[in-house]
Each structure stands twice: as C-alpha cells, then as structure tokens.
Amino acid sequence: MSHGVKTLGVLGAGQMGGGIAQVAAVAGITVKVFDSFPGAIDKCKGVHKKSLSKLAEKAVITQEVADAAIGRISFVDKLENLTGCDWIVEAVVEDVKVKKDLFSRLAAMYPDENVVLASNTSSISITDIATACGKSASRVVGMHFFNPVPLMKLVEVIPGLQTSPAAVERTIALATACGKTPLKANDRAGFISNRVLMPMINEAFYAWMEGVAEPQAIDGIMKLGCNFPMGPLTLADFIGLDTCVNIMDVLAEGLNNGRYRACPLLKQLVVAGRMGVKSGRGVYEYPAK
Ligand code: 3HC
C-alpha cells in the first residue's frame, strides 16, 4: 500500500519533530512544521543545516539532496496556518492533555478521513489520544521515531484500539519511504521500546543514588560490559531527564504498578532544572560550544 503523502505536517520543532521533518524532506516529501515556542523555529533550522551538512560530509546523502531537503521544509508559528497537509505527525511534549487538545483541533481542521493523524508519543496510549478525535478515531496511529531521528533506524508503529488497518499499512509505507524499519507494537503503556528501556535507565539512577557506583562507572560498565553504544545515564541526558520522568509516570499509571515509579534522584535533577544535553547539564555537564 502507498502512503500517499505529498505534504507532511509536523507538530513540534524540537529534537524529535525536527528530526522527523528532516528525514521526510530527504525522502522527497514537502514538510510544514508548526511550533509556537519563541526561538524554536530558528533553532530547528540551525539543527537541520548542521545535521544535513554532516550527512553530506559523510556521503550518507549528496549535497544536492541536503540542499533540496532544506528547500522542502517550511515553518508556521500558528496551528491554523498548518494547512494543505495530507498527513500529520505530532511530536510535542509528553503530556496527554496537550496532545488531546491538539488532536481535537486537528480533527476539526482536517475533516477528510484520509488525512492520518499520527503521534510520535513515546509511551502515552494511542487509544486515549484518539478519543479526542471523536468519530474519526480510526485514523489516529502511533508513529514512534527514535533520537537522533536521522541516524536511528526504527519506527515503532502502534495501532490504537480503533485504528484502521489502512492507517497502519500506510504508516508502515511512510516509515519505509523515510528510510526506516517499521516494527509493530500493541498499545500498552510504553509500547515495547520504553517499557524495556526506561526501567533500565531508572535503575541506573537508583544505583547512582544508592552509591553503588559513580555515573562514569555505571555508564562504562554498561558500555564495555553490554556493548551499549552509550551508557544509560548518558542516554538519559540525551533523551532529556524530564522526558524520562514523564515516561516513568506513564508506565506507573498505565501498567498500574509502583515498580515503574521514577527514581527520586532523577526527579530531583529535573526539579533543579538539570534536564540533560538540552539544558546544558543533567547527569553530566554540556558546556555551550
Ligand atoms: N544528524 C547527523 N549526524 C549526527 C546526528 C544527527 N542528528 N547526531 C549525531 N551525528 C553525528 C555526530 O556529529 C558524529 O559525527 P562525527 O563522527 O563526525 O563526530 C556522529 O554522528 C556520532 O558518531 P559517534 O562515533 O559518536 O557515534 P556513532 O555514529 O557510533 O553513533 C549514535 C551515534 C547512533 C547516536 C549512538 O551513540 C547510539 O546509538 N546511541 C544510542 C541512541 C539511542 O539509544 N537512541 C534511542 C533513544 S530512546 C528514544 O529516542 C525513544 C524516546 O521515546 C525516548
């Protein structure tokens, strides 16, 4: 089945939304990105330039493809200006209320049922998000990319209880066209990726909090002993410590099990504003370049 997408709308110009916009544009799709946060659009443009130059420098793509991709991406700072799209991927903050509000507005803006409304949520129930779309819940699907999107091969495809088989097949086709490998997971909190990954990251914070080892040793042990590309605490900084807490909260609530509660130290770092790479400090420090 063809995905049938000419113009992709992306909600959110952060690391995930920006990455999704980039891989779709490289695949030849016109992309419109919405973000209302001051400075987000300029930051995203800078990230695209840097990432595409790096990929061209490494001959992953040609300079022509990189330039054409930049030319296919435009930005709007008001949702009502995100018009003319035939597919939307939402990649905003992991907050179910924010997502449901956006999906209800999208369903009204795009009454055509052929316009798929996908969420890049890392853990929130697709079935729940879809309820915001009333009768058109069948076109809501989970399309979960991984960070850094231009490098990571997986897209986790999550059908909600009401998602139509056609929306799922088209999501698989779109992910494939973007150079990714789509794999399906059912709609349970955290799906597969974060249900398995996040408790491991959370446990690394517990080990640090309890003084079992220093962060560098925890990361080194998992890198050298388990062949992970980066240790769990480095990866948490890279994902964002606030996002890690949000995902643990969704797992604890959705799977109704206290063993998924976020580690107190992880929560404390977030309260202190130490969000990871994006705030310049998380477990480790990231001086501005
Ligand atoms: N675009 C283009 N290039 C990029 C890039 C991007 N977005 N991000 C990094 N790079 C480049 C760097 O500039 C660097 O280039 P250089 O070699 O010229 O310095 C290169 O990629 C990185 O090279 P490294 O040798 O440091 O690392 P690798 O190439 O071996 O791997 C990695 C990089 C793929 C990021 C690897 O470290 C990795 O797999 N890390 C784990 C990532 C991971 O687990 N992601 C999932 C997070 S969970 C998630 O996203 C789900 C969510 O719901 C929470």
Residues whose N, C-alpha, C, O or C-beta is under 5 A from the ligand:
A	BS01	3HC	S51 K54 L55 S122 F145 F146 N147 P148 P150 L151 P229 M230 I239
